[in-house]
Amino acid sequence: MKKYIQNKITRLVPFAILALMSGSCSKDFLESDPLSFYEPETTFSTEAGLQATLALCDKQLRNNYIHYGYSGVSVPIGTEYLFSDMAQYGKTDTGSNIADYANTIVPTGDFRRDPSGESLYLGFMWTEAYTGIKNANTVLTYIGNVTSLTEEVKNKYIGQAYFHRAYRYLNLVYQFGDIPLITKILEVPKQSYYSTKKEAIIEMITADMEKAVQWVPEQAKIGYVGMVSKGACRQLLIKCYLASGRFADAEAQATILINQSGYSLVQNTLGIFDPGGNPTAWPITRNVIWDLHRPENKVIAANTEAILVAPNGGAQSFLAFSSMRIFGPNWNDANLITPDGKTAAPRFPLTDKTNYNAKYDYQRAIGRGIGTISGSYYSQHPMWVVNGVEDKVDLRHNSTVGNWVNMEDLKYASGAGGSAAWAGQNFRMKDATGKLLAQDSIRDWFDFPHYKIFYHDVVAEANPAANDFQGATAGASAHMYIYRLAETYLLRAEARFYQGNASGAAQDVNVVRTRAKASQMYTTVTIGDICAERGRELYMEEWRNVELKRISHCLALSGKPDEWGHTYSISNWDKQSGTDAAGGSYWWQRIVHYTLYNKYPAGISLKPGVKFYSMDKRNNYWPIPFRLAIEPNIRGQLSQNYGYDGYNAGVKVWDKWQDAVEDESKI
């Protein structure tokens, strides 16, 4: 079995916390804390200090998916899906103007680091990224103090720090556009920053990652799963090349990673077989996709496609991922009408313990969702259509083997008042007259990939005194993929598409589909087909919003049309506003074609008259947060994004990253 970084983190992080305090929700993200209280010159004069900081960087990768301060009803990665084609905010009973992003996403809005309740994680994404950048810069600033290092070991640490900095910056530029570039730890706080163009930042991190690919060893020499390897650096370099418009270079790097780096797609079942939470109610036929996504199988030697994993398991983790609760439908809602036409929650086991029947114990089998992040209609059906066929043979969309849950596959335990009249009948979207049975089809009724959101809570299983019951209703601590080789094939497909090789791109997409036992294959692909395959393969792994923005940028750089024949200009693809369907970026066109946003201005579902689900072209980028970044930068001026209050095309912005770096030392 592979060693993984959990033990190493546990050993090093207490020291790292003393050595390097992370950023908080105060107005200090730009103040590159010199940490003089902790005497960094002493702390970082040893190899252990560098290792501790890099271990902290590794550990922080999981914070973008889950984090220590969450309320149990949402997670950071969920925000990435709310600003995409694959999901919408599902809690329609929370208040007025739910998901009215066109009007509520403003520079002076709620950008708290740790949102409570229903807030978006925009501020969290900003501060968490700059915290990771600060930690990486700490290594790069002080590594010269460690004189005992060989050149090879020194370069390894520099390359790993480059990865962590580049990983954060690439995400930031597609979330926030032009941003402050910070590359060092300063001796005194700086309050005179200017923004740097995203293209310049991409140029810098691309050069950094070229060095990292040379300097960081392969996984076999790293030892621990969860630490940055050459494979992870190469995957990030591919994305940097794509973002730079260097499509041939991206293809070449992807080919090296696929053919010459020791990785291969997992083709057969592997590791431990978890039969699920309740095989009586929801049986699983063992298959490669199910096994590949069991958390315990993500860190084993037999998993030959895991490039970078965020370890998050064991009693010392403390970071449970409420995946089933957040991403699963609220199927036990009182708004679900029973087949006799009565508005009353059907009785299910463990709410009806007197008449318990394991066949209908879906809480243990699939969790008790609350539908915070609701799958879009596109993600449930159109996304799976290939050659005019909704491919339900595809293991990722296959309910027969138990990987995918269709709402109609669930059955009533009993009807209103505990009546057994409806026991064993399927949930139905409409009754015999065509009447909708689920009043709220956004929160209560959507199909979902069970294999992705099911995390088995073995701690609850072992505790017969648990308040809920033995089993998992919410989720559990679980290892998470950051990079897999399946994505590498899809990145190469992109690179080939931008170069006019649609048939070669189709071959790469088909490799991923063949592993999934799909019945339909491509002979040629559009960029929409590649995005759809990313959605099928990488749900809850990729940063969907970031990747769609990166692809939008790549389309503009390449001049290639999207699936509707639109082409995009590099001069204005990300500088438009309005809610009309025309124009915008490729991200916007996917919002227009595949989501609820702006479709029902008079109201949706249970709240007539309330504006739900609005989005603006300007939301291509989130605004630069006023209180976190603009207000404390009293001697400089950051550039606000197009369409938001404070936007000024005449504000000084660094066109070259070298100029921004030179200016850093000027206080």
N, C-alpha and C positions, 0 to 999 in steps of 0.2 A: 504493500500500500504506500502511496505517496505520503511524504511528510507534508504537512501544511502549516501555514504561518500562525494559526491560532495560538499555539504554545509559545511561539517566538514573540508574538505581540503581548501576550499575557506577561511575559518575563520582562519586556522592555518598556512597555507603555507607562508604568508608574514613574520611571525615571524621565521619560519623555515629557510627561505632563509637568514635572517640576522644571525641566529644561526649557520648555517652549509652551507658553500659554497660548491657546487658540484664540482667534477673534471672537468677540461677543456681539450682542445686538446693539452696542453703543456706537457712537458716530466716529469710529476709529479705524475703519477698514483700510484707509489710505496711510495711516500712521504705522509704517513698518517698524514695529516695536523693537528697539535695539536690545531689549531684554537685559539691560545693564544690571538689574537687580540680581539676575541669575548668573552674571559674569560669563557670558557665552564664550569668551576667549578661553576660559578654563573648561567649561562644559564640553565644548566642541574641539578640544585638543586631543581627544581620544577617539578611536574607531567606534567604541561603544556609543558615544554620543551621536555620531552620524547614523549608526544602525538604528538607534532609538527613534530618531526623527523620521527616517525612511519607513520604519515600521508603522509609525503614526500615519504617514501618508498612505501606506497600503491599507491600513485599517479604515481610514476616512473614506475610501472608495465606496464602501457599503452605505455610508450616510446619505448618499444621493438616492438610495432606494428606500431605506428606512432610517430612523434616527432616534436618539435616546429620549427626545422630548415629545414624541408624537402622542396624540390623544386617542388613537385606536380607531379613528374614523377616516383617516386619510394618511398618505405618505408622500414624500417628495416626488418620486417617480410618477405618481398619479398626475401631477401638474403637467408633466411632459405629454401625457396622453389627452388631457383636456384641451390642449392647444394643438390638436391633430385631427386626423380623419377617423380615428379608431374608437373614440370614446367621447362621452359628455358627462358633465356633473349630474349625478343621479338623484340626489336628495331633494326632490321637488317640494318637500314639505318644510324646508328649512326657513324660508322667508321670501320676501318679495325680490323680484329682479335677479333670480338665481342665474348665474353664469351670464350676466349682462356685461360681458367683457369689453364690448365696444365703448361703453360709457363709464365703467368702474375701474378699468386699468389705467391709472393716471400716476404721474411722477410722485405726487404727494399722498398716494394711497397707502394701504397697509402692507408694509414690507418687513414685518417682523421676522426675525431669524427663526423662531420656533412658533409657528402659527398654532393657535388653539382652535378647536372646533372645525369650522368649515373653511378657514382661510386658505388661499393659494400659497404656494411655497416660493414665490418670486424672490423675496428677500433672503430666504434660506439658500436658494441657489446662488445668489450673489455672494453672500458672506462665506458660505461653505467653500466656494471655489477660491475666493481670495485667501481663506485660511490655508487651503492646500497649497496655494502659490507661495504664501509666506513660509510655510514649512519647507517646501522645495528650495526656495531662495536661501533659507538658513543653511542648508547643506552646501549650496553653491558658494555662499559667502565665506563660510568658515572652514571649508575642507582643506584649504591651504595650511591651516594650523596643525593638521595631523601629519606630522613629518615622518611617521613610521610606515606610511602606506607605500606599497610599490606603485609604479605607474599604472599597472594593469588594474589593481584594486581601486585606486583613486578614480580611474576613468569609469569603472563599473558604477561606482556611487554617483558620479556626475551624470552618467547616462540615465540612471534610474531617477535622479532628481529632475533631469530634463523631461522624462516621460511624465512625471506627475505634474510638472508645470504646464507642459504642452496639452495634456489631457484636459486640464481645467480651462486653459485659454481657448481651446478649440470649441468647447461647449459654450463658454461665455460669449464668444463673438457671434454665435448663431442664436443665442438667447437675447443678447443686449446690444449687438452691433459694435460700434466704435467705443472702446473702453480705455481706462487708464492701463498703461503697461508698467508693471513693477517687476524688476529683475534682481533686486538686491535688498539686503537689510541695511537700513541707514542708521547712522549714529544718533540722529535727532529726527523727530517727526517732521514730515513734509506736508505742507498744505497748499502747494502750488502746482498741482497736477493738471495736465491737459490730456485729452483723449488721443488715442493712437488709432489710425484707420485699421479696420479688421484685416485688410489685405496685407498690411505691414506686419501685423502680429502673426498672421499665418505664415508669412515669409520667414520670420524669425524662428518660429517653433518648427517649421519644416527643416531648416538648417540644423537646429538642435537635434531633431529626431534622426537625421542622417548620421550624426555623430553617435547617438545612442545605439543605433542598430549596429554600428561597428564595435562599440565598447561593452555593451551589456551581454553577458553570456547566455547561451541557450538554457532552457529550463533544466536539462539534465545536470548542468553545473551549478544551478542556483540552489537546488536542494529542497526548498520549501515552496509548496503551492501557495499562491497568494502574494508572492513577491514578483516584481516586474522582471520579466525575462526578455531575451532578444525577440521572441515571437510576439510578445505584447508590443514591443517597440516598433516592430515591422508593421503590425496591424494599424497602429496609430500613424505611422509614416504614410501608409497607403491613403488614409483619410486626409492627411495633410497635402499629399500630392493631388488628390482629387480637388480639394478646396483651392489649390493653387492653379488649377487648370492644366496640370502636368499629367495628363491622362495615360500616356504611354509609360511614364515612370511608375504610376500607380499599378498599371497592369503587370509590369515587370516584377515589382515587389510582391504583388499578390501571387504570382506564379512561383516565386522563390518560397513563399510561405506555404503554398499548397504542395509543392513537389519536392522541396529540398530541406525542409526544416523539421522533419520527424513527426509531423501531425497528419492525421487522416480522419475522415468522418467515421463515427461509430456506426457500424452497419448491423450489428446484432445486439441482442439483449446483453446487459452487463450488470455486474455488481449485485447488490441486494435487491430482491423483489419485494416491494411493499404492496400488498394486495388492496390497499386503500383503507378508508376509515370504517367502512361497513360493507364487506363484499356481498352480504345478503341483499342489501338495498341497492347497491351500485357495484356490480362485479367488474373487475378489471381483467381483461385477457392480456397476459404479459406481452409486451411489444417493445421495440427499440426506442420509440419516442417516449413512452412512459418511463422506462428505465433511465434514459438519458437525462430526464429532468427530475429524478428523485435527488434531493439535496445531498444525501450521503454518497451518491455515485458521481458527483461532480468533482470530487477531489481524489479519486482512486486512479491507480496506474493504468487500468484498462480503459479509462476515458482518454482517448487519443486525440480528441478535438478540442478539449478545454485549453485555451491559450492563456486566459487570465481569469481567476476565480476570486471572489471576495469571501473568504471564510467567515462564517457566522453561525457556528454550531457549538453545542456543548453548554454545560451549566454556567460557564464563566462569560457567556456571550451577552446575556441580558437584553438582546435586541430581537424580540419576537416580531415577525412580519405578519400582520393581520391580513394576509392575502385573500383568504376566503371571505372574510367579513367585508373588506373594502371593495373587492373586485367581483364579488358574487351577487346575484340578484336577490332582492328582498322577497323571496318566494313565500315566506310565512306571514306576509302582511295581511292585515284585516281588509284591505281593499280588494283582495282577490275574491271574486264572487264564485261561490260553489255552483255546481251544475244545475241545482234547483232554482237558481236565480236569486239566492239570498246573499246579501253583502255581509259575509261573516268569514272569519278566518277558518279554513279547514283545520280539523284537529290532527296534529301530528305527534308522533312519539316524541317524547319526553315532555311535551305539554299535556299529553293525555296518557299519563303513566298507567292508569287503570286498564286501558285497552292496548297496552304496548304491543307492537308488532314490528319486529326487526326489519321486515320487508319494506317498511315505509319510514325507517329511521334515517332521513336525509340529513338531519343535523350532524350526525356522526359521519355520514358518508361524504357529503359535499360541503359541509359547513353551513352556518346560518348567516347568509349575506345580508348586508344592509344597502347594497347598491350605491355606495358613494361614487365609485367610478363605473359608469354604466357603458357597456359596449355599444357602439353605434350600430345601426342597421347594416351599414357597409361592412363592418368587421364580422358580422354574423353570417351574411349571405353573399352579396356581390363580390367581396374580396376573394371568395373561394371559387369563383367562376372562371374556368379556363376552357377555351374552345366552345363556349356557350353552355358548359355543363358545370353545375355546382358539384365539385368533387368531394363527395362524402366517403370515398374510399381512402383518400388521403388520411393517414393516421393522425394528423394534427386536427382533423375535422371529423373524426370518425367516432360516432356514438356507440357503434356496435361493440367496439373493444373497450369502451368506457372512457376514452380520452376526452371526448367532447360531450357536453350536456345540452340537449335540447329540452326546453321547458316542457314540451309535450311528453317527454320520457318519464317525467315524475308522475307519481300517482297519489291520490288522496288516501289518507288513512281512515278518515271519517268526515262526515259533513258537519254543518253547523249544529251546535248543541251536542256534539258527540255522536250524532246519528251515524250508523254504519251504512247508510243507504248508498254512499258514494265511495266506500272503501274499494280500493283497487282500480278505480277509474283514472284515466290519464288526465292531467291538467290539460285544459283546452283553451285556446285563445278566443274562440267564439262558440256560442251554443248553437243549437239546431236552427235557430232563427237568424243567425249571423250576428248576434249581440256580443260585444266584447266582454269577456269575463274578467280580464285584468284591467281595472280602471286606469292604472298607472303603468303603461307599457314601457316607460322609460326606466323606472326604478325596480319594478317588480317582475318584469318579463323580458329577459334577454338570454340568448344562448351564450355559452362561454366555454373556453378551453380548460377543462377540469385538470388536465395534466400539468398546466402551467400554474394554477393558483392553489392546488392542493399541497399543503405542508402538514405532515402528520405530527401532531403534538404528543410525542411519546411520554412527556412528563405528565400530562393530563391523563393519559391512558393508564399510567401507573399509580394514579392517585384516586382510589375509590371514594375519598371524602370530598372530592372537588365539588364546588357549588353547582357548576353546570351539569356535568356528568363525565363519565370516562370517555374521552375522545376529543376531537378538535372541532370547535365551531368557528374559530377565527383563523388559525394558522399556527406558526411556530418559528423558532429560530432555525434558520436554514442557510446553507451556502448558496451563493448567487453567482451566475456567470456575468463576467464583464465582457470578455471576448471569446468567441468560438470560431472554429474554422468554417462552419457553415456561413457565417457572415463574410468571411474572406472570399468565398466563391461569389457572393452577391456583390461585393465591392468590385471584384474583377469584372463581373457582368456590367456594372455601371461604367467602368473604365472603357470597356470594349464598346458599349453603346455610344458613348460620347465620341469615340473615334470612327463611328459609322459601321461597326461590326456587330449588327443586331443578331446575326445567326450565331456568332461566337458567344455573345451575351446569353442567348437562349440556351446554349450548351451548359453554361455555368449554372443557370437557374435550374435546368433539368437535373443536374447532379444532386441538388438539394431536394428536388421533388422525388427523384428516384429513391433516395434513402427513406423518404416519408411514405413510400409505396403508393404514390399518387397514380391515378388512372389516366390523367390527362397530362400531356407534355407540350412544350412550345416548339415551334419551328423558327419563330422570330419573336422578338419582344419589343415592347415600348417601354419608356421609363415608368409608365404606370404599372406595367406587369412586374417590373423589378421592385417597385415600392410595395405592390401587393404581396410579393413573395417575402419581402422583409417583414411585413405585418404577420404573415402566416408563421414564419419561422422564429421571429425575434420578439414576439409580444412579451412585454415586461422585462426585456433585456435591453433592447436598444432605447436610446433617448429619442422617441418618435418625433417630437417637435424639432429637436436639434437636427436630426437626420433629414427631415423634410426641408428645413431651411438650407442645409448644406447642399442637398440635391437641387434646390431652387437656384442657388448660386452657381452650381456646376452647369446647369442647363443654360444659364445666361452666358457663362464663359464659353460653352461649346457651340452655342447657336442652334442646337438640335431642338426639334419640336417636341412638345409633350403629346400625350395620347389624343388630345383634342385638336392638334395642329397648331397650338399657340407657340410662339417663340418669345424670348425674353431679352431685354436689353440690360447689359451690365451697368448702365448709367442710372436706371431707375427701377430695377426689379424689386428693390427694398425701400423705395422712397415714394410710396403712394398711400392714400388714405381714402376712406369711404366704405360703404357697405354694399355698393352695387356689385353685380356679378362680373362685370367686365374688368379686364386688366389685372393688376396686382401681380404677385409672385406665383410660382407654381404651387407653393404651399397654399396660397389663397384659392387657387382654382380647385384644389382638392377639398378645401373647406366648403366651397360653393357647391361642388358636385356630390359630396359624400356625407355631409353632416346636417344637423338640425339648425345650425347657426343661421340666423336671419330669415328662417323659413316661415315662422309663425309669430309675427309681431303682435298679434292680438292675444296671444297666450297659448299655453300648452297644458294638456293633461288636467290636473285637478284645480288649477288656479286660473280661471278665465279672467282676462283683462290684465294679467301680469305679464310683462315682457320677459320671456325666457330666451336664453341662448342667442346672444348677439356677439358678433365678432367684427372687427374692423381691419382693413388692409394694413393699417399702421401697426396692428398687433403682430405683424411679421417679426418685429422686435418688441420686447418688453421695454418700458421706459427706464432710463437710468434713475435709480431711486434718489429722490431729493434728500431725504433726511440721512440716509446711509452714506451718500457719496457727494452730492452736490453741495449741500449746506456746510459741511465741515471743511470743504476745500476752499477756504476763504481767500487765498492768494492766487488762485488759478480759476479756470473755468472749464468744466467738462461739457462736452457736446451732448445735447439731448437728442433723442431720436426723432425722425421725421413724423410730423402729425401730432406730437404731444406738446403741451404747454411748455414753453422754454426753448423750443427748437429755434435755432438761429444758424442759417447756412454760413454765416460769416465768422463763426467762432473758430479760433485757431485749433487745428487738429494736426498732429504729427503724421506726415505722409511716409516718413521713414522710421523704422524702429530704432535705427542707430541714433537718430536725433532724440528720441524719447529717452533712450538709455543714457545719453550724455547729459540730458537735463535732470535726470534723477538726483544727481548729487548737488544740484543747485537748490538751496533752501530759500 
